[in-house]
């Protein structure tokens, strides 16, 4: 097992990474204050892992809460089912909510924990690559709104993050690839040597090679922890973690939540961010193509939906959380390994980026 720490003063917490951690109750016990635990999972993950986790929590009264699976259910109605279960079972302020699942489960369980009786403890136990390297770390919680993704939520830090790398073996290849989009992001925005490492190891990652996967998760979590330490509430540098997300969230909203996986939309959105960075003269065509090729090798889509027009993108991007005083800020690359958040760009460059023929830009593998 390897352990990192998110340094937030008296709200600091560990990230444990290793195989078989679901079966180690001593890793959870220090972060459970009361005698009641609610495990929030979904209909796909619960049959695989909820019994194992429940056995590790034998010393506690465990309430399983199983949600429907999918981004389409990341809404108020599903959130209410968590509150209904907690209230029916008379869970009090000393209860601990454990999120067992991917990013949707983690976001919803964390938001429920932030709201229930004005805040109860929660622990993240992410089971997808995307949630292990991104959404489980940093305290972003929330739900989607029909007009925009993740527009309702709270910053609410977990007590601990427990990453059992063995859960990745049950992950469908498409979901694994979606997680790799977020891994690649770290190389692009702040760690060019990691990008080089990924180019050499992407095939091993897709094969779920234990050593490669552990190394990628650790390096991704280290990168995110450093950013969260410096900017917990995304007032500055933390926004660079959203490379490709403004374009990607527009894809998810327009196409319908769950039609494109989050990581797939981020991959296509990242290609658009690379294209715009090149059009601004900040990165070379070779740099752009380097990012595109790695996304392709990771099994990710690199062309936005053909049915989406520039007007579709503008409509949805106007509601993005990075819009301040009516100005749309975008995360772009000054160079590989250096991202910036900026609203200082010619509108015609954004328009050209949205109208670009990405099928012509992307070369086949």
Residue, then its C-alpha position, 0 to 999 in steps of 0.5 A: x500500500x502507498x499513502x499520500x496526503x491532501x494537506x488542508x490543515x485540520x481537514x487533511x486526509x489520506x489517500x491509500x492506494x493498493x490492492x485488496x484494501x476493501x478487505x482491510x477494516x483498519x484503514x477505515x476505522x480511524x475515520x468513522x466516528x459513530x456506530x452507523x455507516x451508510x454505503x452508497x453504491x449503484x446497481x452495477x458496483x453493489x453486487x460486485x463489492x458491497x458485501x466485501x466492504x460490509x464484512x470489513x465494517x462488521x463492527x458497525x451498523x451498515x445501511x446499504x443504499x443502492x442507486x440506479x447506475x448512470x450519469x442520467x440519474x445524477x439529479x435531485x430525485x436520486x439524491x432524495x433517495x439517499x436522504x429518504x434512506x438515511x432518515x428512515x433508518x434514523x441516522x444521526x449526525x455521527x453517521x458516516x457515508x461511504x461512497x462505493x462506486x465511480x464518479x457519479x456515486x462519489x459526487x452524489x454521496x459527497x453532496x448528500x453528506x454535505x447536506x444531511x443534518x448540515x454535514x456528516x462525515x464521508x469516505x470515498x472508496x472509488x472503483x473506476x479509474x476516473x474516480x480514483x485519479x480525479x473525482x474522489x480527491x479534492x472535495x467537489x460534490x454535486x449533481x447535474x441540472x438539465x441546463x448544465x453539468x455539475x451546476x449544483x453542489x458543494x465543496x466538501x472534503x472526505x475523511x479519507x480516500x481508499x483506492x483498491x486497484x483490484x476493482x479495476x479488473x471488473x471495469x469495462x474497457x470503455x470505462x477504463x479508457x474514460x479514466x485514462x482521459x483524466x490521467x492524460x490531462x495531468x501530463x498535459x497541464x503540469x507534468x510533461x515527463x508524466x506525459x512521456x511516461x504515459x506514451x511508453x505505458x498506455x498499452x500496459x495501462x489498458x491491459x491493467x498491468x498492476x505496476x503501471x496502474x498503481x504508478x499512474x494513479x499515484x502520480x495523478x493523485x499527487x498532481x491533484x493533491x498539490x493543486x487542491x492544497x494550493x487552491x481548494x475552492x477553485x479560485x485560481x490554479x485549480x481551474x487548470x484541472x478542467x482542461x477540455x472540460x468546458x468543451x466536454x461538458x457542452x458535449x455531455x449536456x447537448x447529447x444527453x447525460x450518459x450518452x457520452x461518458x464523462x471521460x470520452x467527452x473530456x477527451x474530445x474537449x481536450x482535442x478542441x482545447x489543443x486545437x485552440x491553443x495551437x491556433x493562438x500560437x501557443x503550442x505547435x501542430x506537433x504538440x497538438x498531434x501528440x496529445x491527440x495520438x495519445x488519446x487515440x491510443x487510450x481508446x478515446x474519441x477525439x472528434x466531437x459529435x458531428x451533429x453539434x454546431x458551434x451554436x450548440x457549444x456556445x449555448x452550453x458553454x455560456x452556463x459553464x462555472x468558469x464564466x465570470x461577469x459574462x466572460x467565458x474563461x477557458x483552460x488552454x496550454x501555453x506549452x505542454x506541461x503548462x496550462x492557463x485559465x484565460x478569457x483573453x483570446x480573440x472571439x474569432x479564434x474560439x469560433x474557428x475552433x468550434x467550427x473546425x473539421x476535426x475529422x480532417x485534423x485527426x490522423x488515423x492510428 
